[in-house]
Amino acid sequence: MLKTAVILMMAAMMFTPAPVILPGDPFNWDPASCPSSPMRALIIPVGTTYAGSLEVYEPDGESVTVLANKITVDAIPITTKDPADPLGLAVTHTFNWGWSPETADIGVHYINIEVSDPLGASDARTIVLLVKVNQPPVITGCR
């Protein structure tokens, strides 16, 4: 008998430094391309290193594997038990991640993140990143 598990990837991700968040969905995200709701588009200047954490809730307490394109995700998470779980099985795995876009990365990137447990239950999320050249400020007047 196959065991069914559900992995919920938390929608909140932490970023350091905080990126600019574009309002709405400027890139016409297609909901058919990702089974989970998208996060808003983030603007990241070239040459900036972004780091953050990804939280994955696993109700059965199993280990999880994270697959992601573009970003580097630590293989070993920090795992904490859910004190509210009456069976004492549920855990949250927190993975650190990072990315340093270069000039060749200028443009729109869809960062696909998939998590799965040893029995094949999985969840996925897509982050939209706009990598751009940092523009200098312009003095527009002097009185």
ABEGO torsion letter per residue (X at the ends): XBBBBBBBBBABBBBOBBBBBBBEBAAGBBAAABABBBBBBBBBBBGBBBBBBBBBBBAAGBBBBBBBBGBBBBABBBBBBBAABAAGABBBBBBBBBBBBBAAABEBBBBBBBBBBAAGBBBBBBBBBBBBBBBBBBBABBX
